[in-house]
Amino acid sequence: MRLSGWSIEGFGGIRDWHVDGLENHDVIVVLGPNESGKSTLRAFIATALYGFSPATREANMHTPADDGAFGGSLSLAASLGERLTVTRSLKATPRARVDRPTGHEDLANRPLPETGAIGRSVYADLHAITIDDLLALGDATWRTVEERLLTGSSLVFLRSAVEARAALEQRATAIWRPDRRGMTTVRALDERVRELQLAEREARAATRRLAAIDDELAVTARRDETLRSTSAATASRRAVHDRLGPASAAIVAVDRARAAADELLLHDTLPADPGGSLVRAREDRARAEQVLAATVADHRRLSVTATTKLDTVVLERATEIEEVTAALTLEDELARRVTQARADVAAALRERARAATIVLGRDADERDVESFERISPAALRAAIAARTATPSASSTRGLARLVAVLALVFGLIAVLDVAGRVMPGAAAAALVAVALLLAGDRGTRANLSVEASVEAALGGLAVAPERRAALDSGIVAEVDALVSAHAAIAVTEERLATETMLAEERQRRRARLLDAIGEPSIAAASRRLEEARSLATAVAGARQNLVVATARCDEARVEHDRLVADERAIVGKLATVDADLERALERIRDARDLRAAAAERERAAIAEHGDLGPVRAAMEAGELDLPSAEELSSLASAEQHQMLALGDLRQARGSLETERRALMAAAGPIDPSGEIAALHEQRSTLTRERDRIAVAAATIGLAERRFREQHGPPFLSAAGRYLARVTDGRYTAVHLAADSGQGGVPRLELVREDGERCRLEPPLSRGTLEQVYLALRLALLDELDGTALLPLYLDEALVNWDDRRTDGLISLLGSLGQRQVIVGTCHPELAERLEAIGAIVVETPARSAPRNPRIGSV
């Protein structure tokens, strides 16, 4: 991926810096003094690739001080030539958009997808290097080297062997481990199995106890049934005895009261209050008669309205009346148009008279109108132009004659001299005279031809003599005005005729309509139509309501007849008691009082002695069996013993049932047994899974160790080659030391040209250490970033280098191939040395005087 340019709207101290056209340059030099934006540009490129960090304006160190726009766009050329632009901005939240030829994608604050597996920390450590970064490699970069390069897992889409082995071992340990540390899955299953086995033993014991309880409950149920049956028989005999005497007396009293009531009233089918019922029936019948009368009256009124005769003459012509009424508002406008048309005809006649006076000297007549159609303005214009160019016939003839006479006189004088000799000039003079006479005749004929053309163009129009004598180009416009005025008369007369005919047609239509309906005016017709429509609406409503009214009348009649029947039924029933209604009501009240008293005595006897049915049945059957006093004493003692036995039995039964319910609520032995079997199967499956995971982890570890033994890290060889070019062969190779460093970061050793090895530590100079780590970074870039090829940014990284090793690096940078290198420097001499290998120089916006024709700030 190569940098094509950037457009920074606002980032740190940079504002409106636009650069493009860089994709074809392998080395780009950003030249500018200190604090002119070189490091800010490096941070902007990292932000464009990976997003804002931190992602808030308040926390980000590159937020513009003027609180203006924060962000910009970075143009890139991908490895296959595809151009893309990533634009980022930070307001309340970060926003990002990448535009490609195939479309666009919103990134929010995510990294650009083309960065691949190169994370922000690795990019900052390998691709964006400052002088402070050259003395070491970050832990994240070394972890990437350890996990991907030193184990052979250099493919970005694969996890490293370390990651895979650690993940597998973690999964295996989570399932089972040989010690008892931690709650593994298998250990949790074993604990659950032990709990379930204990529950299973308890459940089996409870099942056995439940069966014993069921047997005991069956025995108690049989004893309870026997005791209850004996107790019921004893209680029944005692109850019969206790109720027999008083109950018998009560039954006899009740029967006597009912017999007395029956003597007064054998059959009582009347309501509870016959008198009140009769009064209410009569009141209901009276109200029903009023409702019936009201509904009949409403029905008659609606019938009259529904049969009212409608004004069909007006209703049939309703549409025509409405149209004529609507047209009344247009008649004033029509009258105004007729008046205006008449005024337009008069104005057109005046205009034609004025134009005719100019051309004809009078008003136009029928012959002139016929000539209007034959007039040719174009021919008239041409004839007048020809007439103007040709002298008038009279002037031509007069001049010719005058010259001819003079020539003739001069010829006669010259022909005859004193001696009477003929001179040569005499003949010439005579010839001139004859030529002049002939020329006058030709002019006359030419004038006659022009006049004929004018006459033909006018079409025989009788132009006034004085205007004919002074014909000029203005006659064409005057004739056109005369013809146009005449044409306007025809148009306005036709419009007048149309408007007049329309007005007369509307008046005739209104007259026919008024004559047909017999009204003097349209206003009266409209009122009559409104009344007819109102009546029609009322008739239609009455017809609809008439159906409802008819149904109401029928319902009122039915209800009235029903109430009359109810009243008659009550009167008929009273008549069966006595012909006199008052005496009948009195007898009914007396009989009901006796029956009420008998019922009250019966209720009191039932309340005191219980149900009288068995006693009454026994009395009627003559089967009354009363125990003796001794039997009563024996029955009382037996009943007391039975009640005590029933109490003890009920208490024992309650305890057994309580225990049984508790046992039934607990889980049965089949529940833990099934779960135990399922857990054993699950434990077996997990054990096999753990064995497979452990074998896989061991296999990966073995493969990793064998790979380390068989293959050395190739990036160290590349780092040695880069270091040899930079140091001009002073150091030839870089190797891993036999012992590791602190924190797992490998120790490195350098091999000098004489074969001696040395560690990366003093007494090596700072410059040499920087050169070693730069060579390592270039080698790691080849290994870790062989696909994305992100640009390498060296920001003032060569301060501690001598000229010789700087030249070695410059030569190396010019041969890196596809990877683009950006060098930020404040030294013009370094920029000129890089220009010598084809680098392009971009000056920061802070430089006031640009050097040579280069790409600069905008």
C-alpha positions, 0 to 999 in steps of 0.5 A: 500500500502506497501513500498518494496524498493527504488533505488535513482539515485540522489536526494538532497545529496543522490546518488546511494542508493538502498534498497529492501525487505521491504514489509513484515515489518510493521515498518521500521527504517531509522537510520542515523546522522543528514544531512545523508538523512532521510528527503531527503528520506521522500521528495523522497517518496512524489515526487515518489508518487505525482511528482516533485514540483517545476517541474524544476531543477532550482527551485527544492531544491532537485536538485543534486549539481553535475548536474547529474541524478535527480530521482529514482524509488520506489517499492510498494506492493498494497493491493491485492499483486500486485507489482508496481514500479514508476520511476521518473526523471527530466531533461528539463521536468519531466517524470514518468512511473509506471510498473505493472504486467499487463503493464505500464503507463506514468504519466508525472508529475501526481500523482500515481493513487493508491494514490486515493483521498489523495492529496499532501497537505493532504499527507504532513500533515498526512503521512509525519510528521516532528517535526514542523508538530506535533503542528497543522493540515493544513487548507487543511486537516481541510477542508477535515475533515469538508467537508467529515467526519463532513458531512458524505460524506466520499466516495472519489468519491462523492462531499461533502455536502458543495460543492454540496450545494454551487454549487447549490446555486451558480447556483440558484443565477446566474439564479435569486436572490431577490435583483437587485444585479448583472446581473442574467440570468432572469434579462438579459432576462427581459432587452432584452424583454423590448428592444424588446417590444420597437422595436415592437412598433416602427416597427408597426408604421413604418409598418403603415407609409410604407402603406401610402407611398405606396399609395402616390407613386401609385398616383405619379406614375399615375400622372407621367405617364400622364405628360410623355405621354403629354410631349412626344407628344409635344416633338415629334411634335416639333422635327418633325418640327425642323428636317423637313427642314434641314433633308429633304434637307440632305435626298435629297442630300444623295439620289442623291449621291447614285444614281450617284454611282449606275450608276457607279456600280450597284452591289458591292460584291467585298472586300473593296480593290479589287486590294490589295485582288487580290495581296494577293490572288496571293501571298497566292496561290504562297506560297501554291504552294511552301508548296505543292511542299515541302510536295510532295517532303518530301512524295516522300523521305519518300516513298523511305525510307519506301520501302527500302529492309531490310537485313532480313538474319542478322536481323533474326539471330540478337540474335545468332550474339549477343550471339556469339559476347558476347561469344568472350570475354569468349573464351580467358578464355576458352582457358586458362582453356583448357591450365590449364587442360592440365597442370593439366593432365601432373602434375597428370601423373608426380605425378603418375609416382613418386608414382609408382616409389616408390611402383613399381620401374617403371611407372604403366601399365594397370595391375597395374591399374586393381589392384588399384580397389582391394587394401584394405588399411585397410586390408594392414595395418592389414597384415603389423602389423601382419607381424611385430609381427611375426619373419621371417621364415628363422630366425626361421628355422635357430635358431631352427636347430642350437639349435636342432643340439646342443641338439642332440650332447649334447644328444649323448655325454650324452647317451654314457659314458665310460662304455657305459651306457645310461643316463637319460639326453640323452632322454631329449636332444633328445626330446629337439632337436625334439621339436626345429625342430618342432617349426621351422616348425610352424614359417615357416607356420605362416610367409607364412600365413602373406605373403598371407594376404599382397598379398591379401590386395595389390590386386595383385599389383606388388610391387618392390622386394626391397620395398617388402622385406622392407614392413612397415606401410609406404607402406599404405600411398605410395599405397594410394598416387599412387591410388590418383594420378591415380584418379587425372589423370582421373578427370583432363583428363575428365575436359580437354575433357569437356573444349576442347569439349566446345571450339570446339562447340563454334568454330563450332557454329561461323563457321556455323553462319558466313557461313550462313550470308556470313561474314568473321568474327563476327566483320563484322557480328556485324557491318552488324547487326548494319547497318541493325538495323539502316536501320530498325529503319529508315524504321519504322520511315519513315513508321510512318512519311509517314502517317503524310506526306500524310495527310499534302500533302492532306491538302496542296492540299486542301489549294492550291485549295481553294486559287486558287478558291479565286483568280478566284472568285475575277477575275470573279467579276472584269470581271463583272464590266469591261473586262479590270481589270485596268478599272474595278478597276478604276470604283469601286474606283469612285463608292465607293468614291461617296457612301462614300461621301453620307454616310458621308453626311447622318452621318452628317445629322443624327448627326445634325438632329437625326434619319432621318427614320421618316422624310424619311418615311413621305416624301415617304408617303406624310404625312409630317405635319408641325405645324404653327408658332402659334402652335409652340409657344403654344407647347413650352409653354406647354412643359415648364409647363410639365417639371416643373410639372415633376420635382416637381413630381420626387422630391416628389417621390424620398423623398417617396422612400428614406423613404420607403427604410429606413422603409423596412431596419428596422426589422418588428414587427413579428421579435421582437414578435417571439423573445419576445415569445421565451424569455418568454418561456425561462424565465419560464423554467429558473424560474422552473429550479431555483426553482428546484435548490433552493429546492435541495440546501435546501434539502441538507442543511437540510440533512446535519444539521440532519446528524450532529445532529444525528451522531458525527464524529467517527474519534474523538473517534478513536483519543481519543483511540489512545491518551489514548494508547500513554499517558497510559490513561492520556487523554481518549477522544477528542471532538469538542468544542461548539464554532468554532475557527478562519477561520472555523477550529474547536476547539478541547478539551481533556478529562482527566482521571478524566473527566475534559476538557481542550483546545489544548493550553498552559499550555499543554506541546509541547510534549502533543500537539504533541501526541494529533495531532499525535493521530488525524492524525492516526484517520484521516488516518483511515477515509481518507486513508482507501483504499490506506493505504499510508505509514506513515513517522515520521521524528525525530518526537519523540524528545520531548517525554518521554520514557514512552509515546514513549513506548506507541507509539511504542506499538501502531505502532506495532499494526496498521495492514496493514499500514506501518510506517517509523521512521526516527531517529538519535538515535540508542537507539530508533532504538533498542527499535523499533527492539524489536517489529519487526522493520527492520533498514535501515541505511542511506548512511552516516553511516560508520560503520553498526550496526548488519546484517541489510539492509544498503546502497549500 
